[in-house]
Amino acid sequence: MKQILTTLVLMVLCFSASAQQKIALDNSGQSTVTAENGNLEVNVAGMSFSLAGGENKTTKSNSKVKFDFAGVNASTTNHLSLFEIGSNFVVNTDFSAYDAAMQQVLGFTNRKSVNVNLNLLTMNVALNPKKTLGFTLGFGFAMENYCFGDKVSLKYEQGSFQIVELDPSIRKSKLSIDYIHIPLLFDWNIRNSFFISAGANLDILMASRLAYKKPKTKLEERLPLNPVQIGVTARVGWRRIYAYVNYSLLNMYKSSSQISANRMSAGVGFYF
């Protein structure tokens, strides 16, 4: 997670520079790269691509395709903000292979199970001249924490889950999972800046770890998590803020684990 956040900070700093410069890519001067007020705009063959670190800049291009860096610009064709935060849940669970104590541990507790999504790059395409319809493709990271309710953790060995009892002084025990997060949304911009979006998510497992504090300790155990997740997503919002719901269609765990659970998260996204 630290590497992800460091990369994000460096990229935001690069695009927040106030230098103004225009570079011609050909002799005609029609293909250019312009850096101004934190925005990087590329014009090639009549199409305008904008990597925006600040406010949007209106262009004369007729292109309906727009690239945004870090999802920092709210617009009629971009409904993926840089930062989304919410809560995680596990639903449609089947822990029948285990007793009641293990089922409670596997169910986690929703009170402190936090979900953070970072949409670092978005591609926005308007589907009609009024831009009431469009779709958005994003790329970023999803960081999910699932907290255990009691002073316990888990381990998985020889095809079976086992409870690990922790010291009573432990404050927080959790499972942390990092995914590459790729959402695809179809957008309907209704009126007066209200919008509805719906689509799909592709999540690719990067890393997972069991940990607790205090003191902060990472356990060596690895759980049998499914490396690929495909799900559905929906958003409803107004101007610079929206509510979202994500639901995974695939089992959170590998089929060999003898248990099943679907990931679900709900929260808010907002533009700075």
C-alpha positions as CSV (number, residue, x, y, z in Angstrom):
1,M,0.0,0.0,0.0
2,K,2.9,2.4,0.8
3,Q,4.3,1.9,-2.8
4,I,0.9,2.7,-4.3
5,L,0.5,5.9,-2.2
6,T,4.0,7.0,-3.0
7,T,3.4,6.5,-6.8
8,L,0.2,8.5,-6.5
9,V,1.8,11.4,-4.7
10,L,4.6,11.6,-7.3
11,M,2.2,11.6,-10.2
12,V,0.0,14.2,-8.7
13,L,3.0,16.5,-8.0
14,C,4.1,16.1,-11.6
15,F,0.7,17.2,-12.9
16,S,0.2,20.0,-10.4
17,A,3.1,22.0,-11.9
18,S,2.1,25.5,-13.0
19,A,4.6,25.8,-15.9
20,Q,3.1,26.8,-19.2
21,Q,4.7,25.4,-22.4
22,K,3.6,24.4,-25.9
23,I,5.6,22.0,-28.1
24,A,4.9,21.4,-31.8
25,L,5.1,17.7,-32.9
26,D,5.1,18.4,-36.6
27,N,6.0,21.3,-39.0
28,S,2.4,22.3,-39.6
29,G,1.9,23.0,-35.9
30,Q,-1.4,21.1,-35.9
31,S,-0.1,18.4,-33.6
32,T,1.0,19.8,-30.3
33,V,1.6,19.1,-26.6
34,T,0.6,21.9,-24.2
35,A,1.3,22.0,-20.5
36,E,-0.7,24.8,-18.7
37,N,-2.0,25.2,-15.1
38,G,-1.3,21.6,-14.3
39,N,-3.1,20.2,-17.4
40,L,-1.3,18.3,-20.2
41,E,-3.1,18.4,-23.5
42,V,-2.1,16.4,-26.6
43,N,-3.6,17.3,-30.0
44,V,-3.0,14.8,-32.8
45,A,-4.9,14.5,-36.1
46,G,-7.8,16.6,-34.9
47,M,-8.3,14.6,-31.7
48,S,-7.6,16.1,-28.3
49,F,-6.4,14.1,-25.3
50,S,-6.2,15.7,-21.9
51,L,-4.3,14.5,-18.9
52,A,-5.8,16.8,-16.4
53,G,-4.2,17.7,-13.0
54,G,-6.2,20.9,-12.5
55,E,-9.4,22.4,-14.0
56,N,-10.7,21.4,-17.3
57,K,-9.8,23.5,-20.3
58,T,-12.2,23.9,-23.2
59,T,-10.8,23.0,-26.6
60,K,-11.9,23.5,-30.1
61,S,-11.5,19.8,-30.9
62,N,-14.6,17.8,-31.8
63,S,-13.2,14.7,-30.2
64,K,-15.5,12.9,-27.8
65,V,-12.6,11.0,-26.2
66,K,-11.0,12.4,-23.0
67,F,-8.3,11.0,-20.8
68,D,-8.1,12.2,-17.2
69,F,-5.2,11.7,-14.9
70,A,-6.1,10.6,-11.4
71,G,-9.9,11.3,-11.9
72,V,-9.6,14.8,-10.4
73,N,-12.0,16.5,-12.8
74,A,-15.8,16.2,-12.4
75,S,-17.5,16.4,-15.8
76,T,-20.4,15.0,-17.8
77,T,-18.3,12.2,-19.1
78,N,-16.3,11.3,-15.9
79,H,-17.9,9.7,-13.0
80,L,-14.9,8.1,-11.4
81,S,-13.2,10.3,-8.9
82,L,-9.6,9.9,-7.7
83,F,-10.6,8.8,-4.2
84,E,-13.5,6.5,-3.1
85,I,-13.9,5.3,0.5
86,G,-16.5,3.0,2.0
87,S,-17.1,-0.2,4.0
88,N,-16.5,-3.9,3.1
89,F,-18.9,-6.7,3.6
90,V,-19.0,-10.5,2.9
91,V,-22.4,-11.7,1.7
92,N,-23.9,-14.9,0.3
93,T,-21.6,-16.8,2.7
94,D,-21.4,-20.6,3.0
95,F,-19.3,-21.6,6.0
96,S,-21.2,-24.8,6.7
97,A,-18.1,-26.9,6.7
98,Y,-17.1,-25.3,10.0
99,D,-18.6,-24.8,13.5
100,A,-20.3,-21.7,14.8
101,A,-17.1,-20.2,16.3
102,M,-15.2,-20.4,13.0
103,Q,-18.2,-19.1,11.0
104,Q,-18.2,-16.0,13.2
105,V,-14.5,-15.4,12.5
106,L,-14.9,-15.9,8.8
107,G,-17.7,-13.4,8.7
108,F,-15.5,-10.5,9.9
109,T,-17.1,-7.4,11.4
110,N,-18.3,-4.5,9.2
111,R,-17.7,-1.8,11.7
112,K,-14.0,-1.3,10.9
113,S,-13.7,-3.0,7.5
114,V,-12.7,-0.2,5.2
115,N,-12.6,-0.1,1.4
116,V,-10.4,2.5,-0.5
117,N,-10.3,2.8,-4.3
118,L,-7.9,5.0,-6.2
119,N,-8.8,5.7,-9.8
120,L,-5.5,7.0,-11.2
121,L,-6.4,7.1,-14.9
122,T,-9.8,7.4,-16.7
123,M,-10.8,7.3,-20.3
124,N,-14.2,9.0,-21.0
125,V,-16.2,8.7,-24.2
126,A,-19.4,10.7,-24.9
127,L,-21.9,8.6,-26.9
128,N,-24.1,11.5,-28.2
129,P,-23.6,15.2,-28.9
130,K,-25.3,16.4,-25.8
131,K,-23.1,14.1,-23.7
132,T,-26.1,12.7,-21.8
133,L,-24.8,9.2,-22.5
134,G,-21.3,7.9,-22.3
135,F,-19.0,5.4,-20.8
136,T,-15.9,5.6,-18.6
137,L,-13.0,3.2,-18.3
138,G,-10.7,3.5,-15.3
139,F,-7.5,2.0,-14.0
140,G,-6.3,2.1,-10.4
141,F,-6.1,0.2,-7.1
142,A,-8.5,-1.2,-4.6
143,M,-7.3,-1.6,-1.0
144,E,-9.6,-3.6,1.3
145,N,-9.4,-4.3,5.0
146,Y,-11.5,-7.0,6.7
147,C,-11.5,-6.8,10.5
148,F,-12.0,-9.8,12.8
149,G,-14.5,-9.2,15.6
150,D,-12.5,-10.7,18.5
151,K,-8.9,-11.1,19.5
152,V,-8.3,-13.7,16.9
153,S,-6.8,-14.3,13.4
154,L,-6.8,-17.1,10.9
155,K,-4.5,-19.6,9.3
156,Y,-5.0,-22.0,6.5
157,E,-3.0,-25.3,6.3
158,Q,-3.7,-28.7,5.0
159,G,-6.8,-27.5,3.2
160,S,-8.5,-26.2,6.4
161,F,-9.0,-22.9,8.2
162,Q,-8.0,-22.7,11.9
163,I,-8.5,-20.0,14.5
164,V,-5.4,-18.3,15.9
165,E,-5.9,-16.9,19.4
166,L,-4.2,-13.6,20.0
167,D,-3.2,-11.8,23.2
168,P,-6.1,-9.8,24.9
169,S,-4.1,-6.6,24.5
170,I,-4.4,-6.7,20.7
171,R,-6.4,-3.8,19.4
172,K,-7.1,-4.7,15.8
173,S,-6.7,-7.9,13.8
174,K,-7.5,-7.8,10.1
175,L,-7.0,-9.2,6.6
176,S,-5.7,-6.7,4.1
177,I,-6.1,-7.3,0.3
178,D,-4.8,-5.1,-2.5
179,Y,-6.2,-5.4,-6.1
180,I,-5.5,-3.8,-9.4
181,H,-8.9,-2.2,-10.0
182,I,-10.4,-1.7,-13.5
183,P,-14.0,-0.3,-13.6
184,L,-16.1,0.2,-16.8
185,L,-19.2,2.4,-16.4
186,F,-22.0,3.4,-18.7
187,D,-23.2,6.9,-17.7
188,W,-26.5,8.6,-17.9
189,N,-26.4,12.3,-17.2
190,I,-30.0,13.2,-16.4
191,R,-30.3,16.9,-15.7
192,N,-29.1,19.6,-13.3
193,S,-25.9,17.7,-12.7
194,F,-27.6,14.5,-11.5
195,F,-26.2,11.2,-13.0
196,I,-26.6,7.4,-12.8
197,S,-23.8,5.0,-13.7
198,A,-23.7,1.2,-13.9
199,G,-21.2,-1.3,-15.2
200,A,-18.6,-3.9,-14.2
201,N,-15.3,-4.2,-12.2
202,L,-12.3,-6.3,-12.9
203,D,-10.1,-6.8,-9.9
204,I,-6.7,-8.6,-10.0
205,L,-5.1,-9.7,-6.8
206,M,-1.8,-8.1,-6.0
207,A,-1.1,-9.0,-2.4
208,S,-2.8,-10.1,0.8
209,R,-1.7,-10.2,4.4
210,L,-2.9,-11.0,7.9
211,A,-1.8,-8.4,10.5
212,Y,-2.7,-7.0,13.9
213,K,-1.7,-4.2,16.3
214,K,-0.4,-3.1,18.8
215,P,2.4,-3.7,18.3
216,K,2.0,-3.8,14.5
217,T,2.7,-7.4,13.4
218,K,2.4,-9.1,10.0
219,L,1.7,-12.9,10.1
220,E,3.2,-15.3,7.6
221,E,0.0,-17.1,6.9
222,R,-1.6,-16.8,3.4
223,L,-5.3,-17.4,2.8
224,P,-6.5,-19.1,-0.4
225,L,-8.0,-16.1,-2.2
226,N,-9.3,-16.1,-5.7
227,P,-6.7,-14.2,-7.9
228,V,-9.3,-12.7,-10.2
229,Q,-12.6,-11.0,-9.3
230,I,-15.4,-9.9,-11.7
231,G,-18.3,-7.9,-10.4
232,V,-20.9,-5.2,-11.0
233,T,-21.0,-1.6,-9.9
234,A,-23.5,1.3,-9.7
235,R,-23.3,5.0,-8.8
236,V,-25.7,7.8,-8.3
237,G,-24.5,11.3,-7.7
238,W,-24.8,15.0,-8.1
239,R,-22.0,17.3,-9.3
240,R,-18.8,16.5,-7.3
241,I,-20.0,13.7,-5.0
242,Y,-21.6,10.3,-5.5
243,A,-22.6,7.1,-3.7
244,Y,-21.3,3.7,-5.1
245,V,-22.0,0.0,-4.5
246,N,-19.7,-2.8,-5.7
247,Y,-20.6,-6.5,-5.8
248,S,-18.4,-9.3,-6.8
249,L,-19.9,-12.2,-8.8
250,L,-17.1,-14.6,-8.0
251,N,-16.2,-16.4,-4.8
252,M,-13.7,-14.4,-2.7
253,Y,-11.9,-17.7,-2.0
254,K,-10.5,-20.5,-4.2
255,S,-12.9,-23.4,-4.7
256,S,-10.5,-25.8,-2.8
257,S,-11.1,-23.8,0.4
258,Q,-14.5,-25.4,1.0
259,I,-16.1,-22.0,1.8
260,S,-17.7,-19.3,-0.3
261,A,-18.3,-15.6,0.2
262,N,-18.9,-12.7,-2.2
263,R,-17.2,-9.3,-1.7
264,M,-19.4,-6.2,-1.4
265,S,-18.6,-2.6,-0.7
266,A,-20.5,0.6,-0.4
267,G,-19.3,4.2,0.1
268,V,-18.8,7.6,-1.4
269,G,-16.6,9.1,-4.1
270,F,-15.8,12.8,-4.3
271,Y,-13.7,15.3,-6.3
272,F,-11.2,17.6,-4.7
